[in-house]
Amino acid sequence: MNIPPPPLSAERRSELLRSLQGQGSAPIAATPALPAAPSTTSRRRLPAWAGALIGLQALALAALALQGAQQRRHEGPALMPDAQAAPSAVPVQASEGGVQFEAAGFVSATRTATVSARTMGQISEVLVDEGTRVLRGQVLARLADAKARTDLQVAQAQTSAAQARVATAEAQWREAERALMRDQQLLEKGFNSDAVVSRTRTSLDVAASTLASSRADARLATLQVQRQQQLLDEHTIRAPFDGVVQARNAQVGEIVAPGGAGGGYTRTGIYTLVDMNSLELAVDVGEERIPSVQPGQPVRVSFYSMKDGEPLRGEVLRVMPAADRAKSTVQVRVRLLQSDPRVLPDMAAKVQFLSVGA
């Protein structure tokens, strides 16, 4: 015969809940009141399975309360249901002291040249490539100069012939001078006549004139040599100033001529040379900002291609005396006070105009 376990009284259940509450860090929600156990004096006794079910229910509630208390202990104190997390503070960048306004610009080279030949000819040598740094007077290219060399040799030969004629004329003049001196001595001694002395003096004058003409021809021949030497030198293209070759516009075998004198198929330039020390910034400034811009005003230049570098210092060079009607801007020229080999023509930049003394 199975004997049912004694039912839990209300006092016993309260003690059990208090003991479980003491083990946790947060209060345990009150459990719904269990139905009161029937008195032992009742006329009807509950079946055995009903008592066992009540005991299992109490144990399950106690276990759930204990598990919730342990979980709250690990998670920390609970937030109030109406509490909201404060929004994270957004960092506010302090305005940079002395910066009046910003404008966009680009790098411009004020000293650039298209290097060409001063005479028409065919390119025989191209000695430098794009990006090469050259010095003033350095040879960049050469033209075919066979004809110019021949003309120079002809002029040199003519000069030699002219100098030989000068020597002959000098000898004739000296001989005529000696003949005149002899005839004058004979005239003084009575062995000669005035007519002979006159003819001798005339011969001396002719010799002197011939000598002067020969010397003039010699000088002309010398000038012809110099001219042909200059024409030969013009077949060698040299750098007009120190700079960097930005572009090469012709190749070996092409015809080049100054100013397009050779027609549509003739090159007018071989190289484009840029003086990197003449770089400036052309900045488009709104018309309303122009009254606050003045020459010598300090600026700070940041290049978009050099994001990791520090801004370069500069100053306002001049304000151009013309406005762009389409954009309502005036161009301001800015000079860089710091050199950087990474700065190239046509680069974009951001220019900050600072207050005077900033």
ABEGO torsion letter per residue (X at the ends): XBBBBBBBBAAAAAAAAAAAAAABABBBBBBBBBBBBBBAABABBBBAAAAAAAAAAAAAAAAAAAAAAAAAAAAEBBBBAABBBBBBBBBBBBBBBGBABBBBBBBBBABBBBBBBABBBBBABBABBBGBBBBBGBBABBBBAAAAAAAAAAAAAAAAAAAAAAAAAAAAAAAAAAAAAAAAAAAAAGABBAAAAAAAAAAAAAAAAAAAAAAAAAAAAAAAAAAAAAAAAAABBBBABBBBBABBABBBGBBBBBGGAAEAABBABABBBBBAAABBBBBBBBAAAAAABBBGBBBBBBBAABAABBBBBBBBABBBABBBAAAGBBBBBBBBABBBAABBBGBBBBBBBBBBGX
